[in-house]
């Protein structure tokens, strides 16, 4: 923005531009929009975000975002805690829950292995998954995205899981390859879950 | 989001969804992203936005956003304060300044007349413009977008301005009709400014 633009406005735009999928042009539009809002709306906006960051914790068991530890899914006794579905992110848990048809529990990795980005097994929640396997676990379903990183992560983790004698399966390739799990429709996702194969 | 999703996360997503051009899906992604950031980054984000809203004021003369009153453009003695370019929003000022080729001052309406949305002359800064005309003003350039609301606003204001004996011009239709001023390229914009016509 030109030099006469107020510095706090530029700073706000720069902060918006740090969000994923928001470029400089959109960030400027958002910053200008915020200035035109009533003060109360801005306070509401910033405090909702601050509160979310402060009050939401990781579940001690599945590592999903939660307000209560353990999370509502892990503490739900009607669910089968002997089947663990391993996903990349909390959003993937939402996708499975929305689709329905799955009654086990989850494990959120918070990332995928990626040698290009320098993401090693220590950067994602693999250790926490292995700790859970000391309990009475029947099956681990690898439900990472069908991308290069997703496949590599599934294959790495399945080797570790099989080594401790637990059955490992992978989502069926009903999913269109290269796509993101998040955008799959409910039928495709449920099919992929039903037709999972041992790896 | 399903009912097990932490309430503060849903609230944060709802706040993001209130921003222009951000739908519920993107809002959820942004909310999840915020939770994965370090606490300091979230504080940086929310405080930059709060600070922008608190410290940026309206220029007493041109009504543009500014930290100092009057704003740097209005207080720049090298500029011709006898020519006023009337625009819809502060972003339009940025567009003219980036294009260069204009040496007068501005007047920001902060909106356009729109009977459909119930926006009347009292809702935009028309009164403030008329007050400025009591000074030594040579020309008022109507530089609202070439849309229905933009044309209606230009025509309404130009009638008022001509009534007090000040020359009124409209940006030349070098601009592609129906487009937003913000996306015009510098050459088109400068041409439109050069070929402005008395209305």
Interface residues (C-beta under 8 A of the other chain):
Chain A: X1 X2 X4 X5 X6 X7 X8 X9 X11 X12 X14 X15 X18 X19 X20 X21 X26 X28 X29 X30 X31 X32 X33 X34 X35 X36 X37 X39 X41 X42 X43 X44 X45 X46 X47 X48 X49 X50 X51 X52 X53 X54 X55 X56 X65 X66 X67 X71 X72 X73 X89 X90 X91 X94 X97 X98 X110
Chain B: X1 X2 X4 X5 X6 X7 X8 X9 X11 X12 X14 X15 X18 X19 X20 X21 X26 X28 X29 X30 X31 X32 X33 X34 X35 X36 X37 X39 X41 X42 X43 X44 X45 X46 X47 X48 X49 X50 X51 X52 X53 X54 X55 X56 X65 X66 X67 X71 X72 X73 X89 X90 X91 X94 X97 X98 X110
